[in-house]
Amino acid sequence: MADRVIGASIEFPVLPREATRMTQDTTTFGDSTLAGYLGELAAKVPAPGGGAVAALHAAQGAALVAMVARYTTRAKDADNRPVIDRIIEAADAARARSLALADADAAAFTGVGNAYKLPKETEAEQAARAEAITAALLQAARVPAAVVAEADEIVSLATELLPIGNPNVVTDIGAAADCARSAAASSQLNIAINVASLDGAAGAEFAPVLKQIEEIMARADALHDDVVAAITR
């Protein structure tokens, strides 16, 4: 299967079994059982780690938005049905992209490790190794940057859904916002640690994303508070 490319720079490869140790029988987060994933997350293996967790936070947030929207398809919701249908479609797409980003993060982390293992005996080898490390670190930062974009989308969808969503599941809108916030906050850490190993010019592309994270977290917190207000008034 060919690599899947979303946007200009993020690649979503099909991982070989040796890239991560999800389970003996599966190779992707989408195919793994929850117990298998948590076992690997707790294991002394390079991946999965915090980057995959961030992507899965986003996937869960998107799934919650889609769930609330699907509960908002009653007869009394008919006037809002075009908006609800659009939210469902967008949330399902964000969930799929976020799940793919979990696999991409594991592959990117593996790529960084492989780059650092390249030979460095000769000047030519040193130059090739330095170039490979820079490319791997950029990819390792671009994956969580893509997760940030998904978190932004999820908060926007949840915010739009709150005033029209089924009130019986309104707390799940707050939970979606919390998932998106966690995705953005964890991605901030993963971007920062990779950018710290890059020179200033190479890392400059991530400055807008790091700034955006603060705004996403503030919006998610505000939405959480709005949900609390809705269930306590």
C-alpha positions as CSV (number, residue, x, y, z in Angstrom):
1,M,0.0,0.0,0.0
2,A,1.3,3.4,-0.9
3,D,2.1,6.0,1.7
4,R,-0.8,8.3,2.4
5,V,0.0,12.0,2.3
6,I,-2.1,14.7,3.9
7,G,-1.2,18.3,3.3
8,A,2.3,19.3,2.2
9,S,4.5,17.5,4.5
10,I,2.9,14.9,6.7
11,E,3.3,11.3,5.6
12,F,1.3,8.4,7.0
13,P,3.2,5.2,6.2
14,V,2.0,1.7,6.7
15,L,4.2,0.6,9.5
16,P,6.3,-2.6,9.4
17,R,5.9,-4.8,12.4
18,E,9.3,-4.0,13.8
19,A,8.6,-0.2,13.8
20,T,6.5,-0.5,16.9
21,R,5.3,-3.4,19.0
22,M,1.6,-2.8,19.0
23,T,0.7,-6.5,19.3
24,Q,1.8,-9.7,17.7
25,D,-1.1,-9.7,15.3
26,T,-1.7,-6.1,14.4
27,T,0.4,-3.2,13.1
28,T,-1.7,-0.1,13.5
29,F,-3.5,1.6,16.3
30,G,-6.8,1.2,14.5
31,D,-6.4,-2.6,14.5
32,S,-5.0,-2.9,18.0
33,T,-7.2,-3.8,21.0
34,L,-7.4,-1.3,23.8
35,A,-5.6,-3.7,26.2
36,G,-2.9,-4.4,23.6
37,Y,-2.3,-0.7,23.1
38,L,-2.1,0.1,26.8
39,G,0.2,-2.8,27.3
40,E,2.6,-1.5,24.7
41,L,2.3,2.0,26.1
42,A,3.3,0.7,29.5
43,A,6.2,-1.4,28.1
44,K,9.8,-0.5,27.9
45,V,9.7,0.1,24.1
46,P,10.5,3.3,22.1
47,A,6.9,3.7,20.8
48,P,4.0,4.2,21.3
49,G,4.6,7.2,23.6
50,G,3.2,10.7,24.3
51,G,2.9,11.6,20.6
52,A,0.6,8.7,19.9
53,V,-1.4,9.5,23.0
54,A,-1.9,13.0,21.9
55,A,-3.2,11.8,18.5
56,L,-5.6,9.4,20.2
57,H,-6.8,12.2,22.5
58,A,-7.8,14.0,19.3
59,A,-9.4,10.9,17.8
60,Q,-11.5,10.4,21.0
61,G,-12.5,14.0,21.0
62,A,-13.7,13.8,17.4
63,A,-15.6,10.6,18.2
64,L,-17.4,12.3,21.1
65,V,-18.4,15.2,18.8
66,A,-19.7,12.8,16.2
67,M,-21.6,10.8,18.9
68,V,-23.4,13.9,20.3
69,A,-24.2,15.0,16.8
70,R,-25.7,11.7,16.0
71,Y,-27.9,11.9,19.1
72,T,-29.1,15.3,17.7
73,T,-31.0,13.8,14.8
74,R,-34.4,13.8,16.5
75,A,-37.6,15.1,14.8
76,K,-37.2,18.3,16.9
77,D,-33.7,18.8,15.5
78,A,-34.9,19.0,11.9
79,D,-34.2,22.7,11.5
80,N,-30.5,22.0,12.4
81,R,-30.1,18.8,10.4
82,P,-27.9,20.3,7.7
83,V,-25.5,21.7,10.3
84,I,-25.6,18.4,12.3
85,D,-24.9,16.4,9.2
86,R,-21.9,18.6,8.4
87,I,-20.5,18.2,11.9
88,I,-20.9,14.5,11.8
89,E,-19.0,14.3,8.5
90,A,-16.3,16.6,9.7
91,A,-15.9,14.9,13.1
92,D,-15.7,11.4,11.4
93,A,-13.0,12.7,9.1
94,A,-11.0,14.3,12.0
95,R,-11.2,11.0,13.9
96,A,-9.8,9.1,10.9
97,R,-7.0,11.6,10.4
98,S,-6.1,11.6,14.1
99,L,-6.0,7.8,14.2
100,A,-3.6,7.9,11.2
101,L,-1.5,10.5,13.0
102,A,-0.9,8.1,15.9
103,D,0.7,5.6,13.5
104,A,2.6,8.5,11.8
105,D,4.0,9.6,15.2
106,A,5.3,6.1,16.0
107,A,7.0,5.9,12.6
108,A,8.5,9.4,13.0
109,F,9.9,8.5,16.4
110,T,11.5,5.4,14.9
111,G,12.9,7.5,12.0
112,V,14.7,9.8,14.5
113,G,16.3,6.9,16.3
114,N,17.4,5.4,13.0
115,A,18.9,8.7,11.9
116,Y,21.0,9.0,15.0
117,K,22.3,5.4,14.4
118,L,23.8,6.3,11.0
119,P,27.6,5.9,10.6
120,K,29.7,9.0,11.3
121,E,33.2,7.9,10.6
122,T,33.9,10.1,7.6
123,E,33.1,13.6,6.8
124,A,30.7,12.4,4.1
125,E,29.0,10.1,6.6
126,Q,28.8,12.9,9.1
127,A,27.1,15.3,6.6
128,A,24.7,12.6,5.5
129,R,23.8,11.8,9.1
130,A,23.3,15.4,10.1
131,E,21.0,15.9,7.1
132,A,19.0,12.7,8.0
133,I,18.7,13.8,11.6
134,T,17.4,17.2,10.6
135,A,14.8,15.7,8.3
136,A,13.7,13.1,10.9
137,L,13.4,15.8,13.6
138,L,11.3,18.0,11.3
139,Q,9.0,15.1,10.5
140,A,8.8,14.2,14.2
141,A,7.7,17.8,14.9
142,R,5.3,18.1,11.9
143,V,3.3,15.1,13.1
144,P,2.2,16.7,16.4
145,A,1.8,20.0,14.6
146,A,-0.8,18.1,12.5
147,V,-2.4,16.8,15.7
148,V,-2.8,20.5,16.8
149,A,-4.7,21.2,13.6
150,E,-7.1,18.4,14.4
151,A,-7.5,19.6,18.0
152,D,-8.4,23.1,16.6
153,E,-11.0,21.5,14.4
154,I,-12.5,19.5,17.2
155,V,-12.8,22.5,19.5
156,S,-14.5,24.4,16.7
157,L,-17.0,21.6,16.0
158,A,-17.7,21.1,19.6
159,T,-18.3,24.8,20.1
160,E,-20.7,24.9,17.2
161,L,-22.5,21.9,18.5
162,L,-23.1,23.0,22.0
163,P,-26.0,25.4,21.5
164,I,-27.9,22.9,19.3
165,G,-26.7,19.5,20.6
166,N,-29.0,17.1,22.4
167,P,-28.9,18.3,26.1
168,N,-29.0,14.7,27.4
169,V,-25.4,14.2,26.2
170,V,-24.1,17.8,26.6
171,T,-21.4,16.6,29.0
172,D,-19.8,14.7,26.2
173,I,-19.3,18.0,24.4
174,G,-17.2,19.1,27.4
175,A,-15.4,15.8,27.4
176,A,-14.6,16.3,23.6
177,A,-13.2,19.8,24.4
178,D,-11.0,18.3,27.2
179,C,-9.7,15.6,24.8
180,A,-8.8,18.3,22.2
181,R,-7.1,20.3,24.9
182,S,-5.0,17.4,26.0
183,A,-4.1,16.6,22.4
184,A,-2.9,20.2,21.9
185,A,-1.0,20.4,25.2
186,S,0.7,17.1,24.7
187,S,1.6,18.0,21.1
188,Q,3.2,21.2,22.5
189,L,5.6,19.1,24.4
190,N,6.4,16.9,21.4
191,I,6.9,19.8,19.1
192,A,9.1,21.6,21.6
193,I,11.5,18.7,22.2
194,N,12.1,18.2,18.5
195,V,12.5,21.9,17.7
196,A,15.0,22.2,20.5
197,S,17.3,19.9,18.6
198,L,17.0,21.9,15.3
199,D,18.7,25.1,14.4
200,G,16.7,28.3,14.6
201,A,15.9,28.5,10.9
202,A,14.6,24.9,10.7
203,G,12.5,25.3,13.8
204,A,10.9,28.6,12.8
205,E,8.1,27.0,10.9
206,F,6.6,25.8,14.2
207,A,6.3,29.2,15.9
208,P,2.8,29.8,14.7
209,V,1.7,26.3,15.8
210,L,3.1,26.8,19.2
211,K,1.2,30.1,19.5
212,Q,-2.0,28.5,18.2
213,I,-1.8,25.8,21.0
214,E,-2.3,28.4,23.7
215,E,-5.4,29.7,21.9
216,I,-6.8,26.2,21.5
217,M,-6.4,25.4,25.1
218,A,-8.1,28.7,26.1
219,R,-11.0,27.9,23.8
220,A,-11.3,24.4,25.1
221,D,-11.3,25.6,28.7
222,A,-14.0,28.2,27.9
223,L,-16.1,25.5,26.3
224,H,-15.6,23.2,29.3
225,D,-16.9,26.0,31.5
226,D,-19.8,26.6,29.2
227,V,-20.8,23.0,29.6
228,V,-20.5,23.1,33.3
229,A,-22.7,26.2,33.3
230,A,-25.3,24.5,31.1
231,I,-25.7,21.5,33.5
232,T,-25.7,23.5,36.7
233,R,-28.0,26.4,35.9
